[in-house]
Every structure is written in C-alpha cells, then in structure tokens.
C-alpha cells in the first residue's frame, strides 16, 4: 500500500490457463486471465473484505480472502491569534490537527515558518519583529503513515506605531503648550492608521485626544505618549522630558500723571530674567530700556502696555490704565484798572483744588480761594500757586496796573510803517464794565474804521488801502465799573 493505492498479488500455483477473479469489497470487481498482480484505489474509508478466486480450464479453483482497512488522511490545522502586532503580539501556533472520526493518531509534524522548518508538534512562541505577510505551512502524518494535505496560511503582521509629537513654542509656564501628534506607521498598509492616543503629563493628567493643550509648570515635565492603530497595535511608550521656562515677573512704577511734567516709567525685573523690554503707549510696540521718560502736553486717558521678554521668549505683561491730569487754574491775563476799582480775580480751577495767592498783604480779601477781590491802589503783580486733587501743581501770575479813572485813553498820534513800533492806533480803557465802540473818521466826516473790541486797533488803512498822513477824529464809548456812560473824542495825527 502506498498512500491509498493498494497492490494485490496472487501467490497461487499451478495456474496454467486459469482465470483470476478479484472482488475488492467496495462493489468493484476485476476478471483477468493474465493479471496476477492488480492495483486498486478506495474512494472511502472503512474495512473492506477482498476475495480472490482462481479457476482453471478443468473448472478446478482455489480462493482466498483478506480484509483491508482504509483510514482517512489527517487534517492539518492550527490556531493563531486573530490580530498580530509587530513587536507586540506573542504568537503561539497551537496544533489542532486530527484524523477524522478518531480513526488514527498523528505522530509526525512538519512546520515551515517563513522558510524555517521545524518537525515537532509545537513550535516555540515568537513575537514577529517585521510587518506584512508571514507564511506558515503545516503537514502532519498519522501513525498509519498517511500524510495530510499541506495547510498554507498567511499571517498578516500589523505595523507597530512609532509614537512621536511636536509642541508649540515658547515653552513657558504662563503659556498654553499645544501638542501635535506626529506618530507614524512605518511601512504600514493604507488600511492602517493611528486612531487612539494615551498622553500622560507628569504622571497624573491623562489625555486621549490627538492634540491636547495645557499649561505646564516651570522646570522639567515628563511627557509620555502611546499611540494605537485601528488594529489595536500599540507603540512603545515614548518617554520624553520637556523643559518649561519660568516667565519673567515684572512690575511698573510711574512717578507722575500731570501735563507738562517729565513722567518716568520704570519697569522692574523681579527675577532678573528679562532680556528685552517692549513698550506700547497706544501707537504699537517698540523696544526700549527699562525706564522711559515722556511728557504729555494734553490731559487725557493714556493707557500703556509693557512686556518683559526672557531669552526663551517667555514674557510677562503689565497693562496699566493711566490718566494724565491737568491743572487748569490760571491767575488771569494782565489787566488795567482804575484807582479804587475792585478787581475780581478768578482762578477757574476744578473742584477740590487748593489755592495760594501772594503777596498776602496787597489788598486781597482772601489768599486761599479761587476768586479773591483785589483792591490795592498801586500796580501789583499777584502770584497764584494751585494744586489739583490729583496733585498737579501750577504757578501763574497776573499784573494789575492802576490808572486814574475811569478813563478812555487815546494816543494823539501813531506811525503805521510796519516797524512794529506804534503801528496800530488803539483805545486804552481804564475802569470800564462794558466797551461800546471805537471809531475813526476822516476830515470829511466819513467813518473809516469801527470796532466794539478795544483790543482791536486801526492800522491806518481804509478799504484795504493806506490812508494819507494827516489829522483824523477818534471817538470811543464805554460804561465804567460804576455804571456811568463814558465818551471820549480826540484828534489823532497819522504820521507817515
């Protein structure tokens, strides 16, 4: 018997002119006069009784019988993990071969694992370190010597991810650090991709998204990452240390907040880590020193921002709302007054302001109010020192000249030659409460100039053309501080 091909041989003697009758027990027979050796293949398993008969021409015969047992060939089978990951899954190839219906015993195995042959029932467990297809072959032989068909199986080894990441800069303890997963699947098929992430920050905080973000403390921070593919293959844990720098700590002092003052802005580097100062006074940032001096000429809201940057680009920011205040108090414009005329001074300051008028012995009814009355009958220069509630101080002065009056003084001549000396003819009122007009007439009685503002004067022209030298009549009218009407009429000589 070779496999399932049986050879039957007649050992009969004295078989001249005999006929051979074969009955193989499976319904197949064979009659031959020449074949004493025949072959037969059985299509099913079981026990078959073979009968053999030899008959010669004289009808003499002999016969014999023998049983033949046909066992099934073995079925080569083995178990293996459903999902195999590179460098991760321990593969145990469990032999599960058998002879159908228990009609035999397997006593020989032949394994071929990626070209490496082993002839034991079990093979040592192994962990594949490559990806792709791993071919496995198994052939078994029963105790009866029947070989199985060869089991050809291709194991798909899935790629182990390679965990890696990038993160944002700067790395500062007051900045959110944004992590970006950059894990890969080297040489993986298109159907494989990273779908899960396991982040561990400093042994406590665990995140499962691909790109987490968080604040980290200053110093060394331990970052761990495991990436997992859609086949459940996990990377080796990436263990990384990230150095996070401490932000600078700055403070700001300002010495003043008043107009026309030198305001000094002084930034202080508390930790000594600032390498650059950036200032913004509302017109964009610029780099400057730690101390800056500015002068404001108008009151208003002037917030500022200062940033202290370290060499690691870490920064601390101070945003300071800041108002520039102004002292509006003013002693007043120089004025003239008649002898005995009380002059009401008015500083026109803001509420809460303090005042000091000097000298205090020159006809002032008070020296610490905004509106004292001056009655001193001589020329006097008064000085005012005022301080607002915000601390902005200011000095101003007013000169009061005393003349006999009330009176409307008019010069007797002037020279409009543009030498800036006596070029304009003006009326000089003393002790008036209201000014009515100042008029100029030519020798024909025609009015050639008129104003109700005594500070405005005649420049010696009419309708834009220079007037001739000569005599002109000037008339001025006003109400004095006592309420009386005043009228003065003079002749004036225009000299060219």
Secondary structure, 3 states (H helix, E strand, C coil): CECCEEEEECCCCCCCCCEEEEECCCCCEEEECCCCEEEEECCCCEEEEEEEEEECCCCCEEEEEEEEEECCCEECCEECCCCEECCCCEECCEECCEEHHHCCCEEEEEEEECCEEECCCCCCCEECCCCEEEEEEEEEEECCCCECCCEEEEEEEECCCECCEEECCCCECCCCEEEEECCECCCCCCCCCEEEEEEEECCCEEECCCCCEECCCCEEEEEEEEEEECCCCECCCEEEEEEEECCCCEEEEECCCECCCEEEEEEEECCCCCCEEEEECCCCCEEECCEEEEECCCCEECCEEEEEECCCCCEEEEEECCEEECCCCCCCCCEEEECCCCEECCCCCCCCCEEEEECCCCCECCCCCCCCEECCCCCEEEEEEEECCCCCEEEEEEEEEEECCCEEEECCEECCCCCCCCCCECEEEECEEEEEEEEEECCCCCEEEEECCCCCCECCEECCEECCCEEEEEEEEEEECCCCEEEEEEEEEECC
